[in-house]
């Protein structure tokens, strides 16, 4: 049995910010473009980005792209690639103005220009003072961006396949990518999408953790698919914990709250960030604030009857400003914490938020792998953008508001690269003779499995294991134990069983397939973290408290087939400016 085949110039897996921005480039260039999305595009997880998109517009006070670049390099703890960071920060003002011209309804300052708020880690003059750089639509910036980009794609006649999911990558005998196998979730039917170019924009994989700000659909599908196809995953040890998730619920409270004047307090009512980051206080970078909060809780200054959270106080900024600039946050706080922030502080705790690692790419959006001594050879026909990609602009720790920027800058860049590649192809490359066989074997195994592992129970065990062993603070022993546990879970996942074998809207089958992807991501995370003997950005080891640039200023590459780690150098040569030399991170 062979699956039905459909042909497209380009297939984009993922209908969030990066996928939509790439699709827009492709559709406007007249290419036959398919966008697959597990949910309706405007429900993609980009919708949850609240605080803003960074760009050195200088609308509120003087700003420059090279200051933005310095902050991003420093934020990355010098693991970010400086050529890609320069590319992104230079492109930022144009990218934001482009969105404005598409109709994105930015808040305004009195002069009519786009409103900008301060944000953690963003400074003027190389760290001397906080700067207003985050272009915002109240506290619903991602929501506005997603709707804007979706409407533009409708106008450009992009083809959407809503509630479809990708299963496996199709590579020919040369290793070139020639398509993907996909499933229509409603019917359970599987198709081969034969394409000249494929882009993964599948977002993060925060669901490997028990407590996460990520949506339930963020199961690392693009990463799992690439790992199974022999493509390594880069820098998977680096997971950002957002300082302010609602305690007990994990729902995100944007950094924009602190940008508007919110402050963090411990059980003694002390504004404790003054001790950890005396210059910028509550607006230090996320890894610094998360560790400070964890320290306060560990040392017994946490709040509540279990002393397991701290408080975010905003009542002092006034009801009017809260209603104008943070209406969504008030809503979230009332719904998930039962607290009106106009009157009382919000209980918050560091929560898994963002994956700095991902599918290795360059700043053109091309997926790159080591080959013949060259650490970065493009895989023909394969591209990635957004959170699932690692162009390494975020290094070991992402600055807030750089994620939305990453989506549009590299979505567009990947789109341009794909256009050039597709136009070079006179025709579609032939599909391999055994096309779809791997997918068929996976599905047949699931459909025929009896007396196997329960998907829900296995996923819960995986999430608890990763939460416990790859959290805010790590030690060699905790990580080693975590690796052993995850490898055992990985083996058990080969025998998952679903009770329901029907075809129509079988969510059990979809969750089992998603679990395969989560397992790949968790395995890469644990093994890469256990190997890194230093503290850098979000990866903080109690046994190795200092950053070690001599031995560890390098990107990790994890190969799933044999659980092997390789490494490649960090790009220290920017495009036009001088290298920003490593220094101690002080905020």
HELIX and SHEET records of a PDB file:
HELIX    1   1 UNK A   17  UNK A   28  1                                  12    
HELIX    2   2 UNK A   41  UNK A   43  5                                   3    
HELIX    3   3 UNK A   45  UNK A   48  5                                   4    
HELIX    4   4 UNK A   65  UNK A   75  1                                  11    
HELIX    5   5 UNK A   82  UNK A  102  1                                  21    
HELIX    6   6 UNK A  141  UNK A  155  1                                  15    
HELIX    7   7 UNK A  206  UNK A  208  5                                   3    
HELIX    8   8 UNK A  221  UNK A  228  1                                   8    
HELIX    9   9 UNK A  256  UNK A  259  1                                   4    
HELIX   10  10 UNK A  273  UNK A  276  1                                   4    
HELIX   11  11 UNK A  281  UNK A  283  5                                   3    
HELIX   12  12 UNK A  286  UNK A  298  1                                  13    
HELIX   13  13 UNK A  315  UNK A  317  5                                   3    
HELIX   14  14 UNK A  319  UNK A  325  1                                   7    
HELIX   15  15 UNK A  327  UNK A  337  1                                  11    
HELIX   16  16 UNK A  386  UNK A  388  5                                   3    
HELIX   17  17 UNK A  402  UNK A  424  1                                  23    
HELIX   18  18 UNK A  437  UNK A  448  1                                  12    
HELIX   19  19 UNK A  455  UNK A  469  1                                  15    
HELIX   20  20 UNK A  476  UNK A  492  1                                  17    
HELIX   21  21 UNK A  493  UNK A  495  5                                   3    
HELIX   22  22 UNK A  507  UNK A  531  1                                  25    
HELIX   23  23 UNK A  549  UNK A  552  1                                   4    
SHEET    1   A 6 UNK A 159  UNK A 162  0                                        
SHEET    2   A 6 UNK A  33  UNK A  37  1                                        
SHEET    3   A 6 UNK A   4  UNK A  13  1                                        
SHEET    4   A 6 UNK A 190  UNK A 200  1                                        
SHEET    5   A 6 UNK A 177  UNK A 184 -1                                        
SHEET    6   A 6 UNK A 164  UNK A 171 -1                                        
SHEET    1   B 6 UNK A 159  UNK A 162  0                                        
SHEET    2   B 6 UNK A  33  UNK A  37  1                                        
SHEET    3   B 6 UNK A   4  UNK A  13  1                                        
SHEET    4   B 6 UNK A 190  UNK A 200  1                                        
SHEET    5   B 6 UNK A 374  UNK A 384  1                                        
SHEET    6   B 6 UNK A 366  UNK A 371 -1                                        
SHEET    1   C 3 UNK A  53  UNK A  54  0                                        
SHEET    2   C 3 UNK A 129  UNK A 135 -1                                        
SHEET    3   C 3 UNK A 116  UNK A 124 -1                                        
SHEET    1   D 5 UNK A 389  UNK A 390  0                                        
SHEET    2   D 5 UNK A 358  UNK A 360  1                                        
SHEET    3   D 5 UNK A 233  UNK A 234 -1                                        
SHEET    4   D 5 UNK A 554  UNK A 559 -1                                        
SHEET    5   D 5 UNK A 564  UNK A 569 -1                                        
SHEET    1   E 4 UNK A 239  UNK A 246  0                                        
SHEET    2   E 4 UNK A 346  UNK A 355 -1                                        
SHEET    3   E 4 UNK A 310  UNK A 313 -1                                        
SHEET    4   E 4 UNK A 263  UNK A 265 -1                                        
SHEET    1   F 2 UNK A 453  UNK A 454  0                                        
SHEET    2   F 2 UNK A 496  UNK A 497  1                                        
END                                                                             
